[in-house]
Amino acid sequence: MKANILKFAFMTSFEMFLSGCGVEQASQDMGPAVVEQPPQYAASCGACHAYAVAGAPKTGDAAQWEPRLAKGMEALVSSVKNGLGVMPAGGMCTTCSDDDHKALITYMSTPQ
């Protein structure tokens, strides 16, 4: 009987140990978050940002996006909506909402 109690205590402790280890560690080992490409990217932003054409910050290049992101998302969306430099108003996406622009900016500024 005493051996069964010790076995139960050991197995219970071991299970608790294992259940507490895996989840947090796995989330740390997954690397950077992957942001899914918005459907509008290829037909609009990608025309310039995929290759850093005309001074556009290259998609996935965190260093190029850093000073722009420092301005804040609202300022970036405003720049897209109004146009900036050679980027036309709306950034070539005539049907994009502010949320669409935010998703596109997030995608382009996330390291690929």
SEZA-637708 format. One line per 5 residues: number of its first residue (from 1); their letters; for each residue z, y, x of N, C-alpha, C. Coordinates in nm, 3 decimals, decimal comma. Layout:
// residues N
NUM	A	Z/Y/X/Z/Y/X/Z/Y/X | ...;
// end
This chain:
// residues 112
1	MKANI	0,000/-0,118/0,081/0,000/0,000/0,000/0,000/0,126/0,087 | 0,083/0,125/0,190/0,092/0,239/0,280/-0,042/0,262/0,350 | -0,111/0,154/0,387/-0,240/0,164/0,452/-0,344/0,225/0,358 | -0,338/0,191/0,230/-0,431/0,248/0,131/-0,408/0,397/0,113 | -0,285/0,439/0,114/-0,252/0,582/0,099/-0,304/0,659/0,220;
6	LKFAF	-0,282/0,604/0,339/-0,331/0,669/0,460/-0,484/0,675/0,461 | -0,548/0,566/0,419/-0,694/0,563/0,413/-0,745/0,668/0,315 | -0,681/0,677/0,196/-0,721/0,775/0,095/-0,702/0,917/0,149 | -0,590/0,942/0,213/-0,562/1,076/0,268/-0,666/1,112/0,376 | -0,697/1,017/0,462/-0,796/1,041/0,568/-0,933/1,070/0,508;
11	MTSFE	-0,976/0,988/0,412/-1,109/1,005/0,351/-1,117/1,137/0,275 | -1,011/1,173/0,204/-1,010/1,299/0,130/-1,017/1,417/0,226 | -0,941/1,412/0,333/-0,943/1,520/0,432/-1,080/1,529/0,497 | -1,138/1,415/0,530/-1,270/1,412/0,594/-1,377/1,470/0,501 | -1,372/1,434/0,371/-1,468/1,488/0,274/-1,453/1,639/0,260;
16	MFLSG	-1,329/1,686/0,256/-1,306/1,830/0,245/-1,360/1,901/0,369 | -1,340/1,843/0,484/-1,391/1,900/0,608/-1,543/1,911/0,604 | -1,610/1,803/0,565/-1,755/1,803/0,559/-1,810/1,898/0,455 | -1,748/1,905/0,339/-1,799/1,992/0,234/-1,785/2,139/0,271 | -1,691/2,173/0,354/-1,672/2,312/0,395/-1,760/2,354/0,510;
21	CGVEQ	-1,826/2,262/0,575/-1,903/2,294/0,695/-2,048/2,329/0,668 | -2,113/2,256/0,585/-2,258/2,262/0,576/-2,319/2,387/0,517 | -2,271/2,438/0,407/-2,340/2,542/0,334/-2,350/2,671/0,413 | -2,239/2,720/0,464/-2,242/2,847/0,537/-2,322/2,835/0,665 | -2,306/2,727/0,737/-2,379/2,708/0,862/-2,529/2,701/0,836;
26	ASQDM	-2,570/2,631/0,732/-2,712/2,618/0,702/-2,774/2,754/0,673 | -2,704/2,841/0,601/-2,760/2,971/0,569/-2,772/3,058/0,694 | -2,689/3,036/0,793/-2,698/3,113/0,917/-2,813/3,065/1,004 | -2,852/2,939/0,992/-2,955/2,882/1,078/-3,096/2,901/1,023 | -3,111/2,962/0,907/-3,241/2,971/0,843/-3,328/3,081/0,900;
31	GPAVV	-3,274/3,168/0,983/-3,353/3,274/1,043/-3,371/3,391/0,948 | -3,463/3,481/0,980/-3,482/3,599/0,897/-3,540/3,564/0,760 | -3,509/3,650/0,665/-3,559/3,629/0,530/-3,711/3,643/0,526 | -3,772/3,563/0,443/-3,916/3,570/0,426/-3,943/3,645/0,297 | -4,026/3,749/0,305/-4,061/3,827/0,187/-4,201/3,785/0,146;
36	EQPPQ	-4,215/3,747/0,020/-4,345/3,701/-0,031/-4,442/3,818/-0,041 | -4,567/3,791/-0,006/-4,670/3,894/-0,011/-4,699/3,932/-0,157 | -4,683/4,062/-0,191/-4,717/4,104/-0,328/-4,867/4,087/-0,353 | -4,906/4,059/-0,477/-5,047/4,034/-0,507/-5,139/4,154/-0,480 | -5,087/4,275/-0,483/-5,170/4,394/-0,462/-5,200/4,421/-0,315;
41	YAASC	-5,127/4,357/-0,225/-5,137/4,390/-0,082/-5,280/4,378/-0,028 | -5,345/4,267/-0,049/-5,476/4,241/0,011/-5,581/4,342/-0,033 | -5,576/4,384/-0,159/-5,677/4,475/-0,212/-5,643/4,623/-0,192 | -5,525/4,652/-0,142/-5,488/4,792/-0,126/-5,430/4,818/0,013 | -5,303/4,802/0,030/-5,234/4,834/0,156/-5,290/4,760/0,276;
46	GACHA	-5,323/4,633/0,256/-5,368/4,549/0,366/-5,493/4,600/0,435 | -5,574/4,678/0,364/-5,697/4,730/0,424/-5,668/4,810/0,551 | -5,559/4,882/0,553/-5,523/4,962/0,672/-5,403/4,905/0,747 | -5,300/4,863/0,672/-5,175/4,822/0,735/-5,184/4,687/0,807 | -5,277/4,601/0,769/-5,289/4,472/0,836/-5,332/4,488/0,982;
51	YAVAG	-5,405/4,597/1,011/-5,457/4,618/1,147/-5,415/4,751/1,207 | -5,322/4,820/1,143/-5,273/4,950/1,190/-5,388/5,050/1,206 | -5,473/5,059/1,105/-5,588/5,149/1,106/-5,542/5,292/1,078 | -5,600/5,387/1,147/-5,579/5,531/1,122/-5,433/5,573/1,124 | -5,354/5,513/1,212/-5,213/5,551/1,224/-5,120/5,484/1,125;
56	APKTG	-5,171/5,396/1,043/-5,085/5,324/0,948/-4,996/5,227/1,025 | -4,866/5,221/0,992/-4,780/5,124/1,061/-4,822/4,982/1,025 | -4,830/4,898/1,126/-4,879/4,761/1,106/-4,780/4,677/1,027 | -4,832/4,601/0,934/-4,749/4,510/0,855/-4,675/4,414/0,947 | -4,544/4,406/0,927/-4,462/4,314/1,004/-4,411/4,367/1,136;
61	DAAQW	-4,450/4,488/1,175/-4,406/4,545/1,302/-4,284/4,635/1,276 | -4,167/4,578/1,294/-4,042/4,649/1,262/-4,028/4,779/1,339 | -4,072/4,783/1,464/-4,059/4,905/1,544/-4,142/5,019/1,486 | -4,260/4,988/1,436/-4,343/5,092/1,377/-4,288/5,140/1,242 | -4,221/5,054/1,171/-4,167/5,089/1,040/-4,030/5,157/1,049;
66	EPRLA	-3,957/5,135/1,156/-3,820/5,186/1,166/-3,806/5,335/1,138 | -3,884/5,424/1,203/-3,866/5,566/1,174/-3,905/5,603/1,030 | -3,995/5,530/0,972/-4,034/5,557/0,834/-3,925/5,513/0,738 | -3,868/5,396/0,762/-3,761/5,345/0,677/-3,637/5,434/0,684 | -3,618/5,502/0,797/-3,503/5,591/0,813/-3,508/5,707/0,713;
71	KGMEA	-3,626/5,738/0,662/-3,641/5,846/0,563/-3,591/5,804/0,426 | -3,580/5,674/0,404/-3,534/5,623/0,275/-3,651/5,578/0,189 | -3,623/5,482/0,102/-3,727/5,423/0,019/-3,789/5,524/-0,076 | -3,709/5,612/-0,133/-3,763/5,709/-0,229/-3,864/5,802/-0,160 | -3,835/5,843/-0,038/-3,928/5,929/0,036/-4,057/5,854/0,067;
76	LVSSV	-4,047/5,726/0,099/-4,166/5,646/0,128/-4,252/5,629/0,002 | -4,188/5,601/-0,109/-4,262/5,586/-0,234/-4,330/5,718/-0,269 | -4,262/5,829/-0,248/-4,321/5,960/-0,274/-4,444/5,983/-0,186 | -4,435/5,944/-0,060/-4,549/5,958/0,032/-4,668/5,876/-0,016 | -4,641/5,756/-0,064/-4,749/5,670/-0,114/-4,811/5,732/-0,239;
81	KNGLG	-4,727/5,775/-0,332/-4,777/5,830/-0,458/-4,861/5,957/-0,437 | -4,820/6,040/-0,342/-4,887/6,168/-0,319/-4,995/6,161/-0,212 | -4,994/6,054/-0,134/-5,085/6,043/-0,020/-5,022/6,106/0,102 | -5,061/6,059/0,217/-5,006/6,110/0,342/-5,108/6,087/0,453 | -5,145/6,194/0,522/-5,247/6,181/0,625/-5,378/6,136/0,562;
86	VMPAG	-5,433/6,027/0,613/-5,557/5,975/0,556/-5,533/5,875/0,443 | -5,407/5,843/0,415/-5,376/5,752/0,304/-5,396/5,827/0,172 | -5,480/5,775/0,085/-5,502/5,843/-0,043/-5,381/5,830/-0,135 | -5,371/5,917/-0,231/-5,263/5,910/-0,330/-5,265/5,771/-0,395 | -5,149/5,713/-0,404/-5,139/5,578/-0,461/-5,162/5,469/-0,359;
91	GMCTT	-5,201/5,506/-0,238/-5,223/5,407/-0,134/-5,329/5,304/-0,170 | -5,431/5,345/-0,242/-5,541/5,260/-0,286/-5,501/5,160/-0,394 | -5,384/5,175/-0,451/-5,342/5,088/-0,561/-5,322/5,176/-0,684 | -5,424/5,183/-0,765/-5,422/5,271/-0,882/-5,335/5,219/-0,995 | -5,301/5,091/-0,992/-5,221/5,033/-1,100/-5,076/5,007/-1,060;
96	CSDDD	-5,038/5,042/-0,938/-4,903/5,013/-0,890/-4,798/5,106/-0,950 | -4,687/5,047/-0,988/-4,570/5,123/-1,033/-4,484/5,154/-0,911 | -4,379/5,234/-0,930/-4,287/5,261/-0,821/-4,226/5,131/-0,768 | -4,193/5,040/-0,857/-4,136/4,911/-0,814/-4,238/4,830/-0,734 | -4,364/4,838/-0,773/-4,469/4,771/-0,695/-4,477/4,830/-0,555;
101	HKALI	-4,475/4,963/-0,547/-4,480/5,029/-0,416/-4,360/4,989/-0,331 | -4,242/4,982/-0,391/-4,122/4,940/-0,317/-4,138/4,798/-0,265 | -4,191/4,709/-0,348/-4,211/4,570/-0,304/-4,314/4,564/-0,191 | -4,418/4,643/-0,200/-4,519/4,646/-0,095/-4,463/4,700/0,035 | -4,386/4,808/0,027/-4,323/4,866/0,146/-4,227/4,765/0,209;
106	TYMST	-4,147/4,700/0,126/-4,052/4,600/0,177/-4,127/4,487/0,247 | -4,234/4,440/0,186/-4,313/4,335/0,248/-4,372/4,380/0,382 | -4,432/4,499/0,384/-4,499/4,545/0,507/-4,400/4,575/0,618 | -4,279/4,618/0,583/-4,183/4,656/0,686/-4,095/4,541/0,734 | -4,109/4,424/0,671/-4,031/4,307/0,710/-4,104/4,232/0,823;
111	PQ	-4,034/4,203/0,932/-4,100/4,129/1,040/-4,161/3,999/0,989 | -4,283/3,974/1,026/-4,357/3,857/0,977/-4,343/3,741/1,074;
// end
